[in-house]
């Protein structure tokens, strides 16, 4: 039976690379972005690959998540892999990303909440809305893209309030999700993708998107049920909390 994956934030960067590598592994991929028509590379690939389906999804909107979940019923009966890759920081080209989530003295409530809506709440609500299809898989996995900036134990500087805390909260959300779904056989893992050459990581980053995604998918494939709830590096090593 062909496996089906959902990838959020699939228009560029890590999300686009997840889409490419999963298609190469013969997955049927449902790739999402807020407006998929804004990403020509995705549109072109979908026109030539029957295993790629594009759908609009705004993970910061509960209404959009519910509508997406309802539409999924017409596309697949099972989800074998959910990749929560959509994310924003204070400098992202996104309507919900503002610098007022970055520096003490300039913080604004809505800006901070916007970071949480995309980076923390959206992934969990999407997993929740996808539960029947995840449980219908023989070995479903949820891969949440976290960050090295999320762990509390290694935070040694001020600033970056919105992004750091939203990723830290995502780590906790995943532990709760993993425990809730353990008996259903759904493996839920958070990954630090490393410092990657994307729009968010910048040109000086050490890793390519190809290396990072390849490492995460290879690691995820080899994990057993005992690994659910863990926080890992892109290469499979443990990441501090």
Rosetta blueprint (number, residue, H / E / L):
1 X L
2 X L
3 X L
4 X E
5 X E
6 X E
7 X E
8 X L
9 X L
10 X L
11 X L
12 X L
13 X H
14 X H
15 X H
16 X H
17 X H
18 X H
19 X H
20 X H
21 X H
22 X H
23 X H
24 X H
25 X L
26 X L
27 X L
28 X E
29 X E
30 X E
31 X E
32 X E
33 X E
34 X L
35 X L
36 X H
37 X H
38 X H
39 X L
40 X H
41 X H
42 X H
43 X H
44 X H
45 X H
46 X H
47 X H
48 X H
49 X L
50 X L
51 X L
52 X E
53 X E
54 X E
55 X E
56 X E
57 X L
58 X L
59 X L
60 X L
61 X L
62 X H
63 X H
64 X H
65 X H
66 X H
67 X H
68 X H
69 X H
70 X H
71 X H
72 X H
73 X L
74 X L
75 X L
76 X L
77 X L
78 X L
79 X L
80 X L
81 X E
82 X E
83 X E
84 X E
85 X L
86 X L
87 X L
88 X L
89 X L
90 X L
91 X L
92 X L
93 X L
94 X L
95 X L
96 X L
97 X L
98 X L
99 X H
100 X H
101 X H
102 X L
103 X L
104 X L
105 X L
106 X L
107 X L
108 X L
109 X H
110 X H
111 X H
112 X H
113 X H
114 X H
115 X H
116 X H
117 X H
118 X H
119 X H
120 X H
121 X H
122 X H
123 X H
124 X H
125 X H
126 X H
127 X H
128 X H
129 X H
130 X L
131 X H
132 X H
133 X H
134 X H
135 X H
136 X L
137 X L
138 X L
139 X L
140 X L
141 X E
142 X E
143 X E
144 X E
145 X E
146 X L
147 X L
148 X L
149 X L
150 X L
151 X L
152 X L
153 X L
154 X L
155 X L
156 X L
157 X L
158 X L
159 X L
160 X L
161 X H
162 X H
163 X H
164 X H
165 X H
166 X H
167 X H
168 X H
169 X H
170 X H
171 X H
172 X H
173 X H
174 X H
175 X H
176 X H
177 X H
178 X H
179 X H
180 X H
181 X H
182 X H
183 X H
184 X H
185 X L
186 X L
187 X E
188 X E
189 X E
190 X E
191 X E
192 X E
193 X L
194 X L
195 X L
196 X E
197 X L
198 X L
199 X L
200 X L
201 X L
202 X L
203 X L
204 X L
205 X L
206 X L
207 X E
208 X L
209 X H
210 X H
211 X H
212 X H
213 X H
214 X H
215 X H
216 X H
217 X H
218 X H
219 X H
220 X H
221 X H
222 X L
223 X L
224 X L
225 X H
226 X H
227 X H
228 X L
229 X L
230 X L
231 X E
232 X E
233 X E
234 X L
235 X L
236 X L
237 X L
238 X E
239 X L
240 X L
241 X L
